[in-house]
Amino acid sequence: MSEAPCLLVVDDIPANVRVLADMLSFSGYRVVTASGGREGLAKIVSDKPDLVLLDVMMPDMNGYEVCRAIRADPASSMLPVVMVTALDAGEERVKGIEAGADDFLTKPVNRHELLARVKSLLRVKTYHDTIESQREELKSLNAGLEARVAEQVGQIERLARLKRFLTPKVAELIVSGEIGDPLKTRRCEVTVMFIDLRGFTAFTETAEPEEVMGVLREYHAALGTIITAHDGTVEHFAGDGVMVVFNDPMPVEQHELKAVQMGLAVREAVGNLAVGWNKRGHDLGFGVGIAQGFATIGAIGFEGRRDYGTIGTVCNTAARLCGEAKSGQILISQRVYTRVEDSVALEAVGELTLKGLSRPLAAYNVTGVKP
């Protein structure tokens, strides 16, 4: 049950205070009293009444001065004030209105009139308090909304930066906190794929720059769709060369097989593009190298320009295998072979002596998918 409204009676004559207090208390209101204007102002601060019944003629401060002080304070500027006077009603009403009074009662006070005016003004105050409460609530909601908008704008900006080298799905998981910071240095088991075009250098020497850019746009557009579909992460683009990492920053189940399946999808897509390129006189093919192992992963670059980077022998191995691959070949390392031999058709290429590696490496060419 809500607490009864609190009314403040201010009058320097105790008998008048007692009469008003008894009338109001009998009707269920809580009543506090003050014997002068200054005490009344202090009670407004301490007791926070819902309405003030204010005598006009008082020795320390008259009712008009008290009313003006109430209106001057932002904390009490909307507090209902009823002035009680035995003086000429017309003249006192004008002075009271100028001071900021809401209503007037003439002594001796009629009980029914008193209660009716109090009830009416309290209803108005309730409306005002409700509006103020809603305004504060709206202000709080707006502040929260602004904070959320700022946070979402920040997320969108981070997401845009991450999407430069991550698939949209991975970027969104990082921004939502489901995956850790991709630029934090760590060691991880990954599968690395290198892809590049065969005959691209000779093509750039004879073709116009616009033709070269057109071929690259078609090639990269096809790769982008396939990389996203196979949960790969682009480590970097370098003209026709692309390095893709699997199993970081998002764990990928059977990442070796995913990489090989992507290689087959790339072979089909680039093969289709090559038909059109050949019709335009561009003799282009492609090769793929895939290796599996541990790598150190994190941010590389300098202040203001950092990117996702992968470092390790596995990267060198994949790059060298790509370099050895003939047009249309997908060469994989021994480690990848042991993980995918039950799922894909393979042919042994033999041991390859790769630049930068101390020992020959057994390699296999992926010819297709097993029935």
Number of C-alpha atoms within 10 A of each C-alpha: 3 4 7 11 13 18 25 24 27 31 27 19 14 12 10 16 20 14 13 20 20 12 18 20 14 9 10 11 16 17 20 19 21 21 18 23 27 16 14 23 17 12 18 21 11 9 12 15 20 22 22 25 24 28 27 24 19 16 12 14 16 17 27 23 15 23 29 16 17 24 18 12 10 9 12 17 14 17 23 24 23 24 24 25 20 14 13 9 14 9 9 18 19 12 13 24 15 12 18 23 24 17 17 20 20 15 13 11 16 12 12 10 12 18 13 11 16 21 12 10 19 18 12 12 17 12 12 14 13 12 12 12 12 12 12 12 12 12 12 12 12 12 12 12 12 12 12 12 12 12 12 13 12 13 16 14 13 15 20 15 13 20 17 16 19 28 20 16 12 25 22 20 15 21 19 12 9 11 16 13 13 21 15 10 15 12 13 16 17 25 30 31 33 28 26 23 21 19 14 20 11 12 16 14 10 11 12 11 11 9 15 17 13 11 19 16 12 12 18 17 11 16 19 13 12 18 22 17 12 19 26 30 24 23 20 18 14 8 13 16 18 19 23 23 26 28 21 21 24 20 15 17 11 13 25 26 20 20 29 28 20 21 28 19 17 24 20 13 15 21 16 11 17 19 15 11 16 12 9 10 11 21 15 21 22 24 24 34 31 34 29 27 16 17 20 15 22 19 17 15 10 8 6 6 8 12 19 22 19 26 14 13 16 22 25 18 26 25 25 23 30 27 19 18 20 16 17 22 22 30 35 31 20 16 16 22 25 10 14 21 14 11 14 16 15 21 12 13 12 12 13 15 15 17 14 10 13 8 11 12 16 17 25 24 22 24 15 16 14 10 6
